[in-house]
Amino acid sequence: MRSAPATNPTIVAKKKKFGLNPQNVHPWQMVLRGGGLQCRYSPSASENQYPEKPMIAAAATRVATTAAIGCRGRRGARGESSTSSSSAKETPRAHPAPGGTGPTARPGDALNDESGSTVHDRENGHGRDVAVLARTPGAEGRRVISAGRSASPMRRSGVPRPATRTFTLANGLNVVLAPSPASPVASVWVWYRVGSKNEHPGITGASHWVEHMLFQGSPRYGKGEIDRAVVRVGGELNAFTDTDFTAYFTTVPHEHLAVPLDIESDRMTRALITDGEVERERTVIHSEREGNENWPEFRVEEELYQLAFRIHPYRWDALGRREDIERMSPAQLREYYQRYYGTRNATLVIAGKFNPAATAAEVRRRFSPLPRSGAPVEVAETEPFPRGERRAELSGPGTTPYLQLGWRAPAFSAPETAATMALDSLLGGEARLFAAGSMWGRGAEHPSARLYRALVDPGLAVRATSDWRPRTYEGLFTIQAQAARGVSLDRLEAAIDAVLERLRRTGPTAAEMDDLRTKVRRGVALAYEGASRTAFRLGYFSVLGGPALEDALFRQLLRVRAREIRDRARAMFVPEARVVVRYEPTEAAGDE
């Protein structure tokens, strides 16, 4: 995790989970539009003075939705490492009024509507103008224009995405613009389809290290100047590294949009990764790794993935292995950056308040001169299906035993994705990617989930949940539980086996299926609230398959049958194909 500058007064607050002080809860109006619950923000003058974080609005949305859901009827996860500095304020997106058309494209761009269709006309930067297909969520009868002709209303997916303009520069950079005139901020995200999956033994952790280095200097910004430039205008900046991608974002008051655009265009292909800064950052990253090793959960999960994967690069954590952090050279890091971090592997997303035509022109002016670069990021290695259970035992400081189990899970684009996500919701409590109040997952255990009811309620565990994060390639579906004092791991594991056996035998109940659909509808209604959340989601699906994948997944989750979920449980939760890591504390944490 990149250390934020000491001059930023909001660092301590950023380290805490986003929550709500009752004094800062904003007034909300709940409205039903287009068959889905949506929220409309009504700010007061005094609220506009409050320097809230982007996710505060989402938390307020979650509270409001939980209260009104009856109107519809019945530390970071693995692989993620983030950096932050903040002070910008943001309110949820107000939905645009019906009517109107999208802006006109410029020559040399490829344009997409949010359903996944594309009109390409690059021709080395020259070509005809075409019009953008745009949709307003909740607006019935919205017309779209294409090549100067009227078109039929765009199909409705049920996902309340804002109207977007998407184009591709001649150098390969994908650009997504999502204007929201009512927003007080603009959020700029750059997503690279580069993550720990592109590393190899000897340079594991390179993606995370590059994440740090992109804050340490570029031709126009010296060391520390990127942070200062953003904080000076009241903005926040962050970055995180995962297995499949790395993302950088900056959210600023809308009138300062030029600041993050200048930063990102400068460091996309020209970051200064000097020997001296690499060595200084090595100490920071090594310290970050040591800090994580103090947590049994980190050690257990790292061991779990190393057991589960013997060929595929998912077998190491995004932080990298200790020996690689200690030995990787500055030259190796520069080569990795120059090889993968380029326009062909990047997606620029801008959401919030801005003039679409002027911003598109500014993006072309700043980013078109960058060279077409970025090597292919696809992974050739294929992990064979496991034959036989794999186990490991760990020990160390702690207070209670901890257990994690894993099973091979499908890639994000696989047809089994919806049923797998439904299993995660039944066992853990929320449908990842459609969890209210979260960008890409749930933050804690859920009392209605099967694991919670079977392990936590009767006092066998102090916490228990499941976790399946969609990946580009086959990953793991995991279950983790921390035993209550005096409960053995044998007893805890037997209780988990019993939960899974019941699910394999009878599948979910009708009430659980109703609850699943309610959670998905609630989550999707809040998915694009606020500029930062909007830009995150548009970028996330862009690098993993596009908005059409989100639409399909949403429809599949609402239509998946109990029988399909039961069959998925039978196929996935095979005892002889699982990996198990158990952690036994040898002494109480802090004991002398």
Phi, psi and omega per residue, in radians:
M1 nan 2.222 -3.140
R2 -1.244 2.301 3.111
S3 -1.285 2.343 3.120
A4 -1.392 2.720 -3.107
P5 -1.105 2.471 -3.090
A6 -1.155 -0.334 -3.103
T7 -1.330 -0.208 -3.087
N8 -1.442 2.046 -3.065
P9 -1.296 -0.168 -3.054
T10 -1.751 0.131 -3.056
I11 -1.079 -0.773 -3.096
V12 -1.057 -0.756 3.124
A13 -1.113 -0.645 -3.103
K14 -1.188 -0.466 -3.142
K15 -1.214 -0.394 -3.108
K16 -1.489 2.771 3.056
K17 -1.170 2.531 3.095
F18 -1.168 2.275 3.126
G19 -2.484 -2.975 -3.121
L20 -2.184 2.216 2.889
N21 -1.485 2.199 -3.098
P22 -0.901 -0.492 -3.137
Q23 -1.218 -0.318 -3.051
N24 -1.857 0.138 3.115
V25 -1.248 2.244 -3.066
H26 -1.545 2.730 3.056
P27 -1.242 2.383 -3.115
W28 -2.217 2.603 2.965
Q29 -1.954 2.263 3.094
M30 -1.699 2.242 -3.140
V31 -2.297 2.605 3.010
L32 -1.760 2.188 -3.125
R33 -2.507 2.266 3.080
G34 1.075 0.479 3.082
G35 1.456 0.058 -3.114
G36 -2.300 2.588 3.124
L37 -1.240 2.253 3.111
Q38 -2.355 2.793 -3.096
C39 -2.073 2.432 3.064
R40 -2.092 2.238 -3.049
Y41 -1.518 2.396 3.116
S42 -2.191 1.486 -3.058
P43 -1.310 2.601 3.035
S44 -1.821 2.951 -3.105
A45 -1.073 -0.725 -3.112
S46 -1.168 -0.598 -3.129
E47 -1.184 -0.539 3.140
N48 -1.158 -0.235 3.121
Q49 -1.556 -0.202 -3.067
Y50 -1.429 2.142 -3.084
P51 -1.376 1.219 -3.050
E52 -1.355 2.742 3.028
K53 -1.395 2.731 3.137
P54 -0.998 -0.604 -3.065
M55 -1.444 -0.195 3.081
I56 -1.051 -0.729 3.122
A57 -1.070 -0.697 3.125
A58 -1.138 -0.660 3.109
A59 -1.128 -0.717 3.085
A60 -1.093 -0.680 3.093
T61 -1.049 -0.739 -3.117
R62 -1.077 -0.749 3.127
V63 -1.100 -0.795 -3.103
A64 -1.127 -0.717 -3.115
T65 -1.181 -0.722 3.124
T66 -1.027 -0.657 -3.129
A67 -1.258 -0.535 -3.010
A68 -1.905 0.090 -3.032
I69 -1.086 -0.344 3.123
G70 -1.072 -0.369 -3.133
C71 -1.212 -0.272 3.083
R72 -1.572 -0.109 -3.025
G73 1.740 -3.106 -3.110
R74 -0.400 nan nan
R75 nan 2.815 -3.077
G76 -1.012 2.736 3.118
A77 -1.244 3.046 -3.068
R78 -0.961 2.424 3.027
G79 1.495 -0.158 -3.052
E80 -1.752 2.307 3.042
S81 -2.391 2.309 -3.011
S82 -2.221 2.810 3.079
T83 -2.316 2.603 -3.067
S84 -2.700 2.772 3.007
S85 -2.881 2.277 -2.941
S86 -2.595 2.672 2.876
S87 -2.966 0.101 -3.129
A88 -1.292 2.781 3.072
K89 -2.097 2.630 -3.067
E90 -2.645 2.581 3.023
T91 -2.114 2.803 -3.125
P92 -1.085 2.707 -3.103
R93 -1.179 2.348 2.991
A94 -1.593 2.348 -3.074
H95 -1.267 2.345 3.137
P96 -1.169 2.710 -3.139
A97 -1.308 2.701 3.111
P98 -1.093 2.739 3.069
G99 1.764 2.838 3.118
G100 1.584 2.995 3.141
T101 -2.301 2.951 -3.140
G102 -1.360 2.912 3.126
P103 -1.220 2.881 3.135
T104 -1.522 2.462 -3.111
A105 -1.334 2.802 3.064
R106 -1.760 2.693 3.094
P107 -1.003 2.563 3.085
G108 1.570 0.015 -3.109
D109 -1.877 2.666 2.954
A110 -1.873 2.244 -3.048
L111 -1.940 2.489 3.121
N112 -2.219 2.532 2.864
D113 -1.592 2.982 -3.022
E114 -1.312 -0.085 3.089
S115 -1.549 -0.074 3.041
G116 1.897 -0.196 3.120
S117 -1.311 2.674 -3.011
T118 -2.385 2.477 2.964
V119 -2.014 1.966 -3.101
H120 -1.745 2.408 3.033
D121 -2.792 1.249 -3.080
R122 -1.588 -1.141 3.103
E123 0.834 0.978 3.107
N124 0.991 0.607 3.048
G125 1.599 0.073 -3.136
H126 -2.233 2.627 3.125
G127 2.850 -3.057 -3.069
R128 -1.426 2.773 3.026
D129 -1.430 2.443 3.017
V130 -2.300 2.840 -3.097
A131 -1.734 2.754 -3.085
V132 -1.599 2.412 2.984
L133 -1.439 2.273 -3.105
A134 -2.390 2.612 -3.133
R135 -2.328 2.466 3.025
T136 -1.846 2.118 -3.133
P137 -1.053 2.337 3.084
G138 1.433 0.006 -3.090
A139 -1.749 1.837 3.137
E140 -1.258 2.482 3.034
G141 1.315 0.257 3.118
R142 -1.087 2.274 -3.131
R143 -1.685 2.617 3.077
V144 -2.138 2.710 -3.093
I145 -2.038 2.368 3.082
S146 -2.431 2.075 3.121
A147 0.948 0.662 3.036
G148 1.424 0.107 -3.111
R149 -2.013 2.660 3.044
S150 -1.231 2.625 3.131
A151 -2.300 2.897 3.114
S152 -1.251 2.762 3.130
P153 -1.001 2.469 -3.139
M154 -1.173 2.488 3.115
R155 -1.079 2.594 -3.104
R156 -1.801 2.177 -3.110
S157 -1.569 -0.322 -3.030
G158 1.675 -0.301 3.086
V159 -1.512 2.071 -3.037
P160 -1.394 1.065 3.065
R161 -1.260 2.605 3.043
P162 -1.292 2.879 3.025
A163 -1.086 2.344 -3.106
T164 -2.267 2.679 2.971
R165 -2.071 2.191 -3.100
T166 -2.181 2.261 3.089
F167 -2.541 2.817 -3.125
T168 -2.117 2.206 3.105
L169 -1.282 2.847 -3.120
A170 -1.076 -0.424 3.133
N171 -1.496 0.067 3.068
G172 1.735 -0.130 -3.127
L173 -1.224 2.182 3.053
N174 -1.506 2.401 -3.106
V175 -2.245 2.308 3.101
V176 -2.201 2.138 3.121
L177 -1.967 2.248 -3.138
A178 -2.292 1.421 -3.101
P179 -1.243 2.479 3.065
S180 -2.425 1.651 -3.020
P181 -0.999 -0.453 -3.097
A182 -1.443 -0.190 -3.102
S183 -1.321 2.473 3.087
P184 -1.482 -0.089 -3.047
V185 -2.257 2.955 2.970
A186 -2.230 2.354 -3.113
S187 -2.054 2.189 -3.094
V188 -1.999 2.146 3.129
W189 -2.137 2.443 2.962
V190 -2.102 2.101 3.134
W191 -1.868 2.230 3.030
Y192 -1.913 2.319 3.112
R193 -1.391 0.778 -3.102
V194 -2.200 2.238 3.118
G195 -2.659 -2.886 -3.086
S196 -1.102 -0.292 3.080
K197 -1.124 -0.366 -3.111
N198 -1.630 0.080 3.135
E199 -1.627 3.071 3.059
H200 -2.581 2.826 3.129
P201 -0.909 2.279 -3.056
G202 1.956 -0.554 3.103
I203 -2.285 0.477 3.076
T204 -1.103 2.444 -3.073
G205 1.595 0.023 -3.095
A206 -1.113 -0.676 -3.130
S207 -1.097 -0.760 3.115
H208 -1.147 -0.666 3.129
W209 -1.163 -0.738 3.081
V210 -1.066 -0.661 3.076
E211 -0.937 -0.801 3.099
H212 -1.094 -0.767 -3.007
M213 -1.195 -0.461 -3.135
L214 -1.237 -0.076 3.019
F215 -1.784 -0.021 -2.990
Q216 -1.776 0.099 3.056
G217 2.473 2.515 3.081
S218 -2.612 3.058 -3.088
P219 -0.921 -0.667 -3.097
R220 -1.727 -0.167 -3.083
Y221 -2.283 2.043 3.086
G222 -1.359 -3.114 -3.128
K223 -0.994 2.188 3.109
G224 1.467 -0.189 -3.050
E225 -1.324 -0.453 3.100
I226 -1.130 -0.830 3.110
D227 -1.052 -0.806 -3.094
R228 -1.123 -0.666 -3.118
A229 -1.106 -0.662 -3.125
V230 -1.345 -0.803 -3.129
V231 -1.110 -0.581 -3.116
R232 -1.061 -0.559 -3.129
V233 -1.717 0.196 3.088
G234 1.428 0.493 -3.098
G235 -1.830 3.141 3.043
E236 -2.303 2.642 3.101
L237 -2.410 2.680 -3.061
N238 -2.772 2.933 3.063
A239 -2.796 2.659 3.048
F240 -2.618 2.654 -3.111
T241 -2.051 2.376 -3.137
D242 -2.303 -3.062 3.135
T243 -1.158 -0.690 -2.985
D244 -1.837 -0.201 -3.078
F245 -2.802 2.908 2.977
T246 -2.270 2.397 -3.096
A247 -2.280 2.453 3.080
Y248 -2.151 2.370 3.080
F249 -2.455 2.676 3.064
T250 -2.426 2.246 3.069
T251 -2.065 2.193 -3.043
V252 -2.363 2.809 2.934
P253 -0.934 2.427 -2.922
H254 -0.992 -0.515 -3.105
E255 -1.244 -0.152 3.139
H256 -1.919 0.467 -3.128
L257 -1.010 -0.537 -3.109
A258 -1.067 -0.465 -3.086
V259 -1.120 -0.976 3.128
P260 -1.160 -0.548 3.094
L261 -1.112 -0.688 3.115
D262 -1.162 -0.730 3.141
I263 -1.097 -0.872 -3.054
E264 -1.184 -0.659 3.118
S265 -1.190 -0.490 -3.111
D266 -1.369 -0.640 -3.040
R267 -1.746 -0.055 -3.091
M268 -1.057 -0.743 -3.125
T269 -2.232 0.049 -3.013
R270 -2.274 0.473 3.110
A271 -1.085 2.492 3.139
L272 -1.625 1.710 -3.138
I273 -1.743 1.436 -3.058
T274 -1.475 2.753 -3.132
D275 -1.029 -0.756 -3.095
G276 -1.112 -0.758 3.139
E277 -1.217 -0.603 3.091
V278 -1.078 -0.763 -3.124
E279 -1.174 -0.667 3.106
R280 -1.156 -0.670 -3.114
E281 -1.305 -0.418 3.097
R282 -1.013 -0.719 3.124
T283 -1.098 -0.716 -3.140
V284 -1.124 -0.807 -3.095
I285 -1.209 -0.675 3.100
H286 -1.074 -0.715 3.111
S287 -1.142 -0.668 3.104
E288 -1.098 -0.735 3.111
R289 -1.110 -0.780 3.129
E290 -1.090 -0.666 3.113
G291 -1.088 -0.705 3.113
N292 -1.196 -0.589 -3.130
E293 -1.166 -0.282 3.097
N294 -1.304 -0.202 -3.116
W295 -1.752 2.139 3.094
P296 -0.964 -0.630 -3.117
E297 -1.036 -0.713 3.131
F298 -1.151 -0.801 -3.129
R299 -1.091 -0.721 -3.131
V300 -1.155 -0.803 -3.101
E301 -1.164 -0.694 3.094
E302 -1.063 -0.753 3.118
E303 -1.150 -0.658 -3.129
L304 -1.051 -0.827 -3.110
Y305 -1.231 -0.568 3.076
Q306 -1.190 -0.555 3.065
L307 -1.268 -0.704 -3.028
A308 -1.310 -0.599 -3.078
F309 -2.088 2.164 3.133
R310 -1.970 -0.227 -3.120
I311 -2.130 -0.837 -3.041
H312 -1.229 2.527 -3.124
P313 -1.176 -0.067 3.009
Y314 -1.160 -0.096 -3.051
R315 -1.325 -0.206 3.045
W316 -2.047 2.715 -3.130
D317 -1.345 2.725 -3.132
A318 -1.089 -0.416 3.079
L319 -1.170 -0.449 -3.117
G320 1.606 2.827 3.113
R321 -1.362 2.597 -3.077
R322 -0.980 -0.789 -3.083
E323 -1.140 -0.556 3.110
D324 -1.289 -0.645 3.070
I325 -1.065 -0.654 -3.097
E326 -1.324 -0.463 -2.980
R327 -1.952 -0.335 -3.074
M328 -1.029 2.347 -3.077
S329 -1.619 2.758 3.052
P330 -1.003 -0.635 -3.140
A331 -1.127 -0.700 3.102
Q332 -1.114 -0.690 -3.133
L333 -1.173 -0.735 3.109
R334 -1.106 -0.727 -3.140
E335 -1.096 -0.699 3.124
Y336 -1.117 -0.797 3.118
Y337 -1.076 -0.848 -3.100
Q338 -1.171 -0.470 -3.121
R339 -1.324 -0.774 -2.963
Y340 -1.884 -0.532 -3.004
Y341 -1.526 1.586 -3.120
G342 -2.614 3.114 -3.025
T343 -1.103 -0.587 -3.099
R344 -1.217 -0.357 3.130
N345 -1.847 0.208 -3.021
A346 -2.060 2.596 3.003
T347 -2.256 2.184 3.101
L348 -1.757 2.175 3.140
V349 -2.117 2.285 3.086
I350 -2.199 2.176 3.132
A351 -2.315 2.656 3.134
G352 2.070 -2.654 -3.071
K353 -1.594 2.052 3.052
F354 -2.928 2.839 3.069
N355 -1.481 2.012 -3.036
P356 -1.017 -0.805 -3.095
A357 -1.145 -0.800 -3.135
A358 -1.151 -0.677 -3.135
T359 -1.207 -0.692 3.083
A360 -1.055 -0.729 3.106
A361 -1.121 -0.697 3.136
E362 -1.166 -0.678 3.096
V363 -1.087 -0.783 3.118
R364 -1.093 -0.703 -3.113
R365 -1.119 -0.707 -3.051
R366 -1.475 -0.638 -2.981
F367 -1.776 -0.411 -3.128
S368 -1.058 -0.611 3.121
P369 -1.191 -0.240 -3.125
L370 -1.174 2.496 -3.118
P371 -1.181 2.631 3.057
R372 -1.283 1.979 -3.038
S373 -2.634 2.977 -3.133
G374 2.009 1.857 -3.141
A375 -1.231 2.762 3.096
P376 -0.981 2.468 -3.064
V377 -1.923 0.075 3.137
E378 -1.166 2.540 -3.120
V379 -1.762 2.232 -3.097
A380 -1.507 -0.492 -3.073
E381 -1.141 2.398 3.089
T382 -2.117 2.236 -3.116
E383 -1.485 2.145 3.087
P384 -1.120 2.675 3.093
F385 -1.191 2.370 -3.073
P386 -1.143 2.544 3.081
R387 -2.131 1.754 -3.123
G388 1.790 2.541 3.129
E389 -1.180 2.507 3.086
R390 -2.102 2.337 -3.068
R391 -2.327 2.695 3.034
A392 -2.596 2.596 3.106
E393 -2.092 2.249 3.081
L394 -2.109 2.795 3.084
S395 -2.588 2.816 3.139
G396 2.848 -2.994 -3.133
P397 -1.045 2.561 3.120
G398 2.849 -3.134 -3.113
T399 -2.057 -0.561 -3.121
T400 -2.415 2.670 3.115
P401 -1.131 2.692 -3.094
Y402 -2.392 2.523 -3.025
L403 -2.423 2.422 3.042
Q404 -2.435 2.371 3.117
L405 -2.149 2.597 -3.134
G406 -2.469 2.577 3.087
W407 -2.337 2.575 3.105
R408 -1.058 2.307 -3.082
A409 -2.183 2.734 -3.045
P410 -1.252 2.794 3.005
A411 -1.221 2.831 -3.053
F412 -0.999 -0.651 -3.045
S413 -1.491 0.000 -3.084
A414 -1.265 2.657 3.136
P415 -1.151 -0.325 -3.135
E416 -1.476 0.033 -3.031
T417 -1.025 -0.817 -3.074
A418 -1.089 -0.773 3.136
A419 -1.153 -0.627 3.107
T420 -1.181 -0.725 3.090
M421 -1.130 -0.625 3.093
A422 -1.136 -0.696 3.066
L423 -1.051 -0.736 3.118
D424 -1.079 -0.668 3.105
S425 -1.176 -0.749 -3.129
L426 -1.128 -0.711 -3.090
L427 -1.452 -0.657 -3.044
G428 -1.826 -0.458 3.013
G429 2.107 -0.400 3.132
E430 -2.424 2.718 3.069
A431 -1.569 1.914 -3.124
R432 -0.950 2.502 -3.054
L433 1.361 -0.294 3.074
F434 -2.225 0.535 3.126
A435 -1.590 2.172 -3.119
A436 -1.076 2.355 3.057
G437 1.432 0.186 -3.126
S438 -2.415 2.592 -3.135
M439 -1.305 -0.782 -3.101
W440 -2.527 0.343 3.068
G441 3.126 3.105 -3.137
R442 -1.589 2.696 -3.074
G443 -1.655 -0.270 -3.067
A444 -2.780 3.066 3.095
E445 -1.143 2.732 -3.100
H446 -2.088 2.201 -3.072
P447 -1.045 -0.389 -3.124
S448 -1.506 -0.154 -3.057
A449 -1.291 2.670 -3.099
R450 -1.102 -0.725 -3.133
L451 -1.125 -0.713 3.135
Y452 -1.107 -0.811 -3.098
R453 -1.151 -0.607 -3.066
A454 -1.497 -0.444 -3.047
L455 -1.986 -0.768 -3.057
V456 -1.442 -0.814 -3.125
D457 -0.979 -0.775 3.139
P458 -1.440 0.025 3.063
G459 1.537 0.259 3.093
L460 -1.382 -0.520 -3.094
A461 -2.407 2.665 3.051
V462 -1.559 -0.354 3.006
R463 -2.777 2.582 -3.125
A464 -2.791 2.300 3.139
T465 -2.792 3.054 3.058
S466 -2.024 2.954 -3.123
D467 -2.716 2.079 2.970
W468 -2.353 1.903 3.104
R469 -1.763 2.133 -3.126
P470 -1.011 2.382 -3.126
R471 -2.219 2.830 3.077
T472 -1.114 -0.635 3.132
Y473 -2.082 3.036 -3.132
E474 -1.016 2.281 -3.130
G475 -2.097 -2.487 -3.137
L476 -2.215 2.496 2.888
F477 -1.744 2.145 -3.047
T478 -2.110 2.683 2.993
I479 -2.212 2.309 3.141
Q480 -2.301 2.491 -3.116
A481 -2.612 2.459 3.061
Q482 -1.896 2.119 -3.053
A483 -1.175 2.546 2.990
A484 -1.250 2.776 -3.110
R485 -1.034 2.262 3.127
G486 1.560 -0.075 3.134
V487 -1.718 2.226 -3.110
S488 -1.385 2.743 3.095
L489 -1.170 -0.520 3.068
D490 -1.053 -0.801 3.140
R491 -1.160 -0.684 -3.139
L492 -1.153 -0.779 3.133
E493 -1.110 -0.684 3.111
A494 -1.104 -0.652 3.127
A495 -1.173 -0.690 3.090
I496 -1.122 -0.763 3.106
D497 -1.006 -0.681 -3.133
A498 -1.157 -0.685 3.097
V499 -1.070 -0.811 -3.110
L500 -1.186 -0.658 3.137
E501 -1.115 -0.708 3.095
R502 -1.095 -0.707 -3.141
L503 -1.183 -0.688 3.103
R504 -1.161 -0.570 -3.051
R505 -1.406 -0.809 -3.004
T506 -2.048 -0.257 -3.116
G507 1.271 -3.057 -3.118
P508 -1.314 2.721 3.087
T509 -1.442 2.921 3.099
A510 -1.090 -0.659 3.125
A511 -1.137 -0.689 3.117
E512 -1.154 -0.635 3.105
M513 -1.162 -0.709 3.073
D514 -1.096 -0.731 3.139
D515 -1.121 -0.707 3.109
L516 -1.034 -0.839 -3.106
R517 -1.152 -0.640 3.098
T518 -1.098 -0.771 3.136
K519 -1.112 -0.708 -3.131
V520 -1.156 -0.777 3.122
R521 -1.106 -0.709 3.133
R522 -1.122 -0.793 -3.124
G523 -1.117 -0.728 -3.099
V524 -1.237 -0.505 3.095
A525 -1.143 -0.474 -3.104
L526 -1.811 0.040 -2.957
A527 -1.084 -0.590 -3.037
Y528 -1.995 0.568 3.103
E529 -1.461 2.115 3.102
G530 1.624 2.617 -3.076
A531 -1.149 -0.751 -3.108
S532 -1.150 -0.767 3.118
R533 -1.123 -0.730 3.124
T534 -1.052 -0.854 -3.119
A535 -1.135 -0.674 3.094
F536 -1.020 -0.895 -3.012
R537 -1.183 -0.721 3.105
L538 -1.079 -0.713 3.131
G539 -1.242 -0.710 -3.113
Y540 -1.037 -0.877 -3.131
F541 -1.262 -0.454 3.094
S542 -1.103 -0.749 -3.098
V543 -1.384 -0.337 -3.097
L544 -1.790 -0.064 3.105
G545 2.664 -0.194 3.092
G546 1.743 2.885 -3.094
P547 -1.103 -0.455 3.109
A548 -1.079 -0.553 3.108
L549 -1.184 -0.672 3.092
E550 -1.134 -0.768 3.119
D551 -1.040 -0.817 -3.112
A552 -1.106 -0.740 -3.123
L553 -1.129 -0.720 3.116
F554 -1.073 -0.822 3.134
R555 -1.097 -0.724 -3.120
Q556 -1.145 -0.655 3.127
L557 -1.137 -0.617 3.129
L558 -1.321 -0.411 -3.067
R559 -1.799 -0.213 -3.068
V560 -1.043 2.451 -3.080
R561 -1.744 2.741 3.137
A562 -1.034 -0.630 3.132
R563 -1.111 -0.689 3.128
E564 -1.148 -0.673 3.123
I565 -1.178 -0.720 3.090
R566 -1.074 -0.779 -3.137
D567 -1.128 -0.634 3.098
R568 -1.148 -0.698 3.093
A569 -1.084 -0.719 3.134
R570 -1.144 -0.659 -3.107
A571 -1.332 -0.591 -3.022
M572 -1.588 -0.793 -3.038
F573 -1.467 1.138 3.127
V574 -1.649 2.051 -3.060
P575 -0.970 -0.666 -3.089
E576 -1.361 -0.018 3.128
A577 -2.053 0.261 -3.077
R578 -1.733 2.854 3.013
V579 -2.061 2.484 -3.087
V580 -2.365 2.278 3.039
V581 -2.218 2.236 -3.124
R582 -2.066 2.446 -3.131
Y583 -2.102 2.119 3.107
E584 -1.931 2.111 3.115
P585 -1.205 2.398 3.119
T586 -1.690 -0.359 3.117
E587 -2.791 2.770 3.114
A588 -1.197 2.421 3.110
A589 -1.026 2.251 3.119
G590 1.621 -0.140 3.112
D591 -1.178 2.554 3.112
E592 -1.484 nan nan
